[in-house]
Amino acid sequence: CDTCFEITPARAQLLKNNGFEVVGRYLTGYLGEDRPKALQDGELQTILNAGLKAFVIYQENNRQISDFSFYKGFQAAGNALFAAIENKIPQGTIIYFAVDMDVYEDQINDYIIPFFEGINRGMSKNIYKVGVYGPRLVCSRLADAGLAVSSFVADMSSGYSCNIGQKMPDNWCYDQFKEISNYNNELDIDKVTYRGNIEAISSIGEFQEPVEIRNRDTLLYIEAIYDVAEKYLLNKN
């Protein structure tokens, strides 16, 4: 399943007792003004202690086309990177970046692909990998473009044009298919099929000194600023 609710020890045990194996959680964000949907301090260890595994999602809105551009993808990568490090997500883990809406094919070309180009440009090399949460056609197009190594498919949105008549992306790992509100009077969940082709998170990560990561990321950001400036100048001319 995936959920925007904190997994407490009691909730972790509830899910484990009811046959769940893997839990998807968000790296950042709030529901409303005061309730966080993001992983809390120590929550990942709580999930693992119950015998569950985890996967992680990055989503800040991403429900309208204006939320997608190269620059916004670059920003998303930086936010996701630091949130993952803070939560001790192991290196090599896939972060699933959300496209939580239906789009037309020309919008995939004009907005979604540049957004994921920005994500890939902003992600530190050899720390985390880029995945996508979205409808089938979006996932397939990003996989074909080499911009997402794994897909978390939004099949629950069955009316999306990017789902209707579209085949599953070859690289799918998670398939979201049913929403359940107030599960056991404890939390809201989305039920998810786990293909098992990619190992879910099963341990806490260990990292090099943060200053080394910051120095490397600063250089990457400077390079990316030049890329953004170059794209702007080319479009202006």
Secondary structure as GFF3:
##gff-version 3
##sequence-region A 1 237
A	DSSP	alpha_helix	9	17	.	.	.	ID=ss1
A	DSSP	beta_strand	22	26	.	.	.	ID=ss2
A	DSSP	beta_strand	30	31	.	.	.	ID=ss3
A	DSSP	beta_strand	35	36	.	.	.	ID=ss4
A	DSSP	alpha_helix	43	49	.	.	.	ID=ss5
A	DSSP	beta_strand	53	58	.	.	.	ID=ss6
A	DSSP	three_ten_helix	65	67	.	.	.	ID=ss7
A	DSSP	alpha_helix	70	86	.	.	.	ID=ss8
A	DSSP	beta_strand	94	98	.	.	.	ID=ss9
A	DSSP	alpha_helix	105	107	.	.	.	ID=ss10
A	DSSP	pi_helix	108	112	.	.	.	ID=ss11
A	DSSP	alpha_helix	113	122	.	.	.	ID=ss12
A	DSSP	beta_strand	129	134	.	.	.	ID=ss13
A	DSSP	alpha_helix	136	144	.	.	.	ID=ss14
A	DSSP	beta_strand	150	154	.	.	.	ID=ss15
A	DSSP	beta_strand	172	183	.	.	.	ID=ss16
A	DSSP	beta_strand	187	194	.	.	.	ID=ss17
A	DSSP	alpha_helix	210	236	.	.	.	ID=ss18
###
